């Protein structure tokens, strides 16, 4: 498994995403369909470009290939010169193919992913300009995107509040989402790792308290997903991928802040989330998408499979449960058989049905479809399998 994953990363994922580099307009092309056709004039999502920058930064740190650092630098230059709003601060939602703003609204989720990318790029490059920009975005989130109870999400260009369509799904309109909180936590973990600022550590601990006391539902052993401002859950929804992703990201955050107190507080939640996904979402070879009002969506989403491998490897390492290790192996077998698209250079398809048939109408690249989940799975697996 380890050697297969390393080969997949080096010979397929890295070449695929490197080929999407836009030398003329900066950043990376924003769209490819399942036939392999690239739309060079498609919208460029700022989340997509943040995630690609993160991917190449971490790939460089893993493999020490200077070509990867050059790719990361190309992504950083695009974030700095085009995605960041010099007038009002913050990162735009999306740009036109030539770098002009396409959707100039601001979202906390988007600011977080830029911090995540910039912190990793700083770790790889030691370019002080990147961590200065990450600091600006951190201050924007803390000063413009939160209240006393937690993070708010959707804003106009000038950071006036607006409705949260971009991170609301399943027929609800949420003021707060588990997803955005998770990725602010993830971004601040990376930011703290390279800055060691005590203030950031305190914010991470504060978010762990919110997860434990307001997001996690102990009766159902899951996280709630969509909330009003008072953390009242808006829908009966169990997001399998987010729960297994949360389990290992919480673990990573606690490792970075080195807190025995939060290790003790969060360990039962981490174990519960991992066990529940193994019991209700894993069918022996792959993981279903979600369960809404007791109806399971049995489609297989690419990122859910990726995060499940990391989550189960993490559970195996921390708890010694062989069944988690075997689950990770079996999900990798499913990915090889049904998700990796060799005809497209080895990138993963977005979605398959429960029998492994891909949905041909889903793009292979778009503002949400990126090398963040599957690339991260590869690098995490290599580390956890003693690369």
C-alpha positions as a printed Julia matrix, in Angstrom:
387×3 Matrix{Float64}:
   0.0    0.0     0.0
   2.77   2.42    0.95
   4.71   1.92   -2.28
   1.56   2.09   -4.39
   0.54   5.37   -2.77
   3.98   6.88   -3.2
   3.99   5.92   -6.88
   0.48   7.32   -7.32
   1.51  10.64   -5.76
   4.76  11.0    -7.7
   3.74   9.58  -11.07
   0.09  10.63  -11.3
  -1.21  13.33   -8.95
   1.81  15.63   -9.1
   2.14  15.52  -12.92
  -1.62  15.95  -13.37
  -1.84  19.11  -11.31
   1.47  20.48  -12.55
   0.08  20.36  -16.09
  -2.76  22.72  -15.07
  -0.35  25.58  -14.4
  -1.4   28.73  -16.25
   1.8   30.43  -17.37
   0.0   33.29  -19.1
  -2.48  34.46  -16.47
  -1.13  32.95  -13.27
  -2.47  30.33  -10.92
  -3.94  27.06  -12.17
  -6.69  26.38  -14.69
 -10.07  26.15  -13.04
 -11.99  23.46  -14.91
 -11.59  20.08  -16.63
 -14.44  17.75  -17.52
 -14.45  13.96  -17.38
 -13.38  13.75  -21.01
 -10.18  15.57  -20.14
 -11.08  18.88  -21.79
  -9.57  21.9   -20.0
 -11.45  25.2   -20.09
  -8.63  27.73  -19.97
 -11.12  30.58  -19.54
 -13.04  29.04  -16.66
 -13.45  30.76  -13.32
 -10.5   30.26  -10.98
 -11.69  29.53   -7.47
  -9.52  31.05   -4.78
 -10.14  27.97   -2.63
  -8.88  25.81   -5.5
  -5.71  27.86   -5.84
  -5.13  27.92   -2.08
  -5.47  24.15   -1.94
  -3.14  23.64   -4.9
  -0.56  25.92   -3.25
  -0.91  23.92   -0.05
  -0.56  20.64   -1.98
   2.68  21.57   -3.71
   4.13  23.06   -0.51
   3.47  19.86    1.41
   4.63  17.7    -1.5
   7.93  19.6    -1.45
   8.26  19.07    2.31
   7.58  15.35    1.78
   9.67  14.68   -1.33
  12.24  17.54   -1.36
  11.94  18.07   -5.11
  12.7   21.69   -6.08
  10.18  21.49   -8.93
   7.45  21.17   -6.32
   8.62  24.29   -4.52
   8.5   26.17   -7.81
   4.9   25.04   -8.32
   4.05  26.18   -4.8
   5.7   29.53   -5.45
   3.6   29.94   -8.59
   0.46  29.37   -6.52
   1.63  31.77   -3.81
   2.26  34.56   -6.31
  -1.29  34.16   -7.62
  -2.76  34.26   -4.12
  -0.75  37.34   -3.23
  -1.18  39.3    -6.46
  -4.74  38.39   -7.47
  -6.75  36.59   -4.79
  -6.03  39.06   -1.98
  -8.12  42.26   -1.94
  -5.71  45.14   -1.26
  -8.53  47.65   -0.76
 -10.77  45.9     1.77
  -8.59  43.0     2.84
  -9.34  39.31    2.67
  -9.42  36.79   -0.15
 -12.06  36.9    -2.87
 -14.3   33.92   -3.53
 -13.29  33.55   -7.2
 -11.56  35.22  -10.12
 -11.99  35.31  -13.86
  -9.43  33.35  -15.85
  -7.29  36.49  -16.25
  -7.19  37.31  -12.52
  -9.92  39.94  -12.4
 -12.44  39.47   -9.55
 -15.41  37.31  -10.57
 -17.12  36.94   -7.17
 -15.71  39.49   -4.75
 -17.59  38.27   -1.69
 -15.62  37.16    1.33
 -16.15  33.95    3.29
 -14.48  32.81    6.5
 -13.94  29.36    4.96
 -11.99  30.93    2.11
  -9.84  33.06    4.41
  -9.03  29.92    6.4
  -7.83  27.98    3.38
  -5.59  30.84    2.34
  -4.01  30.81    5.83
  -3.57  27.05    5.51
  -1.79  27.44    2.17
   0.33  30.42    3.18
   1.48  28.74    6.4
   2.53  25.6     4.54
   4.24  27.64    1.85
   6.15  29.51    4.55
   7.23  26.22    6.1
   8.49  25.07    2.7
  10.05  28.3     1.45
  10.75  30.46    4.54
   9.38  33.37    2.48
   8.46  35.95    5.12
   5.97  37.64    2.81
   3.73  34.58    2.93
   3.47  34.47    6.72
   2.85  38.23    6.82
  -0.11  37.73    4.52
  -1.31  34.82    6.65
  -1.15  37.12    9.67
  -3.31  39.72    7.9
  -5.92  37.09    7.13
  -5.82  35.77   10.69
  -6.54  39.28   11.97
  -9.39  39.67    9.49
 -11.02  36.44   10.68
 -10.63  37.4    14.34
 -11.72  41.03   13.92
 -14.33  40.8    11.17
 -15.65  37.23   10.97
 -16.61  36.24   14.5
 -18.65  37.16   17.54
 -18.28  36.08   21.17
 -19.83  32.67   20.47
 -17.88  31.61   17.4
 -17.23  32.22   13.72
 -19.72  33.77   11.35
 -19.28  33.0     7.7
 -20.59  34.96    4.73
 -19.77  38.59    3.98
 -19.79  41.15    1.2
 -16.54  42.48   -0.18
 -16.57  45.15    2.55
 -17.25  42.5     5.25
 -20.88  43.31    5.81
 -22.83  40.14    6.74
 -24.84  38.37    4.05
 -26.65  35.04    3.66
 -24.55  31.9     3.68
 -25.54  30.09    0.47
 -21.98  29.02   -0.27
 -21.6   26.75    2.76
 -25.27  25.86    3.31
 -26.74  22.74    1.73
 -29.56  20.23    2.19
 -32.26  22.91    2.03
 -31.18  24.95    5.04
 -29.56  28.37    5.44
 -27.0   28.22    8.24
 -25.44  31.03   10.24
 -22.7   28.71   11.43
 -21.44  25.41   10.02
 -19.37  22.6    11.41
 -17.43  22.6     8.14
 -16.19  26.18    8.4
 -15.24  25.77   12.06
 -13.3   22.6    11.22
 -11.27  24.32    8.53
 -10.54  27.4    10.62
  -9.22  24.94   13.21
  -7.17  23.17   10.53
  -5.75  26.46    9.23
  -4.88  27.78   12.69
  -3.15  24.48   13.49
  -0.83  25.01   10.53
  -0.44  28.7    11.38
   0.45  27.91   14.99
   2.91  25.22   13.92
   5.06  27.79   12.09
   4.52  30.81   14.39
   4.12  29.31   17.9
   2.03  32.34   18.88
   0.31  31.81   22.22
  -2.75  33.76   21.04
  -3.3   31.27   18.2
  -2.94  28.35   20.61
  -5.68  29.86   22.79
  -7.95  30.15   19.75
  -7.36  26.49   18.94
  -8.28  25.5    22.48
 -11.38  27.69   22.27
 -12.44  25.92   19.08
 -11.89  22.52   20.68
 -14.27  23.59   23.42
 -16.87  24.62   20.84
 -16.53  21.28   19.04
 -16.87  19.35   22.29
 -19.69  21.37   23.81
 -21.75  22.63   20.86
 -20.92  20.71   17.67
 -20.52  17.14   18.92
 -23.73  15.31   19.77
 -22.83  12.68   22.41
 -26.22  10.98   22.25
 -25.81  10.25   18.53
 -21.98  10.08   18.52
 -21.74  12.48   15.62
 -21.25  16.13   14.83
 -24.19  18.29   13.93
 -23.63  20.11   10.65
 -25.72  23.28   10.17
 -26.62  25.74   12.95
 -28.31  29.03   13.66
 -26.38  31.7    15.58
 -27.24  29.98   18.88
 -25.86  26.61   17.77
 -29.28  25.1    17.39
 -29.0   22.32   14.81
 -31.1   22.97   11.71
 -31.32  19.47   10.23
 -31.01  15.77   11.06
 -27.82  15.09    9.1
 -24.81  12.85    9.67
 -21.9   13.82    7.41
 -19.7   10.73    7.37
 -16.72  12.3     5.62
 -16.59  15.32    7.87
 -16.74  13.22   11.02
 -13.83  10.96   10.09
 -11.86  14.0     8.87
 -12.6   15.84   12.11
 -11.36  12.9    14.17
  -7.83  12.99   12.8
  -7.64  16.78   12.41
  -8.51  17.21   16.09
  -5.78  14.71   16.91
  -3.3   16.62   14.76
  -4.22  19.92   16.41
  -3.75  18.51   19.9
  -0.35  17.1    18.87
   0.71  20.53   17.59
  -0.38  22.49   20.67
   0.96  19.71   22.97
  -1.91  19.87   25.45
  -2.47  16.98   27.84
  -5.64  18.69   29.06
  -7.24  18.71   25.62
  -5.9   15.26   24.82
  -7.86  13.99   27.8
 -10.95  16.05   26.91
 -11.09  15.22   23.2
  -9.84  11.62   23.13
 -13.3   10.09   23.81
 -14.81  12.23   21.04
 -12.08  11.28   18.56
 -12.57   7.6    19.32
 -16.34   7.89   19.15
 -16.34   9.64   15.76
 -13.94   7.07   14.29
 -15.83   4.07   15.65
 -19.21   5.39   14.52
 -18.09   5.88   10.92
 -16.6    2.39   10.91
 -19.87   0.96   12.21
 -22.48   2.84   10.16
 -20.78   4.19    7.0
 -18.07   1.69    6.03
 -19.37  -1.35    4.15
 -16.14  -3.32    3.94
 -14.69  -1.56    0.92
 -15.74   2.13    0.9
 -17.63   4.82    2.81
 -21.05   6.26    1.99
 -21.56  10.0     1.73
 -24.04  10.98    4.46
 -27.33  10.18    6.16
 -30.13  12.76    6.1
 -33.29  12.1     8.13
 -32.36   8.41    8.37
 -31.93   8.07    4.59
 -28.39   7.1     3.58
 -26.82   8.63    0.47
 -24.84   5.64   -0.77
 -22.84   7.51   -3.42
 -19.08   7.44   -2.93
 -17.48  10.9    -2.94
 -13.77  11.12   -3.7
 -12.84  13.21   -0.68
 -14.8   11.03    1.75
 -12.74   8.0     0.7
  -9.49   9.96    1.09
 -10.33  11.28    4.55
 -11.54   7.85    5.66
  -8.16   6.3     4.89
  -6.38   8.92    7.0
  -8.97   8.72    9.76
  -8.8    4.95   10.0
  -4.99   4.94    9.89
  -5.05   7.47   12.69
  -7.43   5.3    14.7
  -5.21   2.26   14.1
  -2.12   4.16   15.26
  -3.75   5.62   18.36
  -5.92   2.68   19.42
  -4.14  -0.29   17.88
  -7.32  -1.61   16.29
  -6.41  -3.87   13.38
  -9.87  -3.48   11.84
  -9.15   0.19   11.17
  -5.9   -0.68    9.4
  -7.71  -3.23    7.26
 -10.45  -0.7     6.5
  -7.83   1.74    5.2
  -6.34  -0.97    2.97
  -9.74  -1.93    1.59
 -10.71   1.66    0.83
  -7.43   2.08   -1.03
  -8.29  -1.02   -3.08
 -11.67   0.54   -3.91
 -10.0    3.79   -4.94
  -7.58   1.97   -7.23
 -10.37  -0.03   -8.82
 -13.02   2.65   -9.3
 -11.94   6.19   -8.41
  -8.52   6.77   -9.97
  -8.98   7.72  -13.62
  -5.93   6.41  -15.47
  -7.33   7.73  -18.74
  -7.04  11.24  -17.25
  -3.55  10.86  -15.87
  -4.55   9.38  -12.53
  -6.67  12.11  -10.94
  -9.72  10.88   -9.04
 -13.26  11.15  -10.29
 -15.61  13.2    -8.16
 -18.31  10.63   -7.52
 -19.24   7.0    -8.05
 -22.38   5.11   -7.19
 -22.24   2.36   -4.58
 -21.15  -0.12   -7.25
 -18.21   2.01   -8.36
 -19.68   3.46  -11.56
 -18.43   7.06  -12.02
 -20.79   9.94  -12.71
 -19.58  11.25  -16.05
 -21.3   14.62  -15.64
 -19.12  15.59  -12.68
 -15.93  17.55  -13.44
 -12.46  16.27  -12.7
 -11.35  19.85  -11.8
 -13.51  22.76  -10.66
 -13.46  25.36   -7.86
 -14.05  22.57   -5.29
 -12.3   19.63   -6.98
  -8.64  19.75   -6.11
  -5.59  17.74   -4.92
  -6.11  18.7    -1.28
  -7.95  15.61   -0.02
  -6.38  12.9    -2.16
  -2.93  14.49   -2.15
  -3.06  14.9     1.59
  -4.16  11.29    2.01
  -1.07  10.18    0.07
   1.31  12.25    2.18
  -0.36  11.32    5.46
  -0.31   7.64    4.54
   3.38   7.77    3.66
   4.19   9.29    7.04
   1.92   6.98    8.97
   3.19   3.9     7.14
   6.79   4.95    7.94
   7.79   6.48    4.64
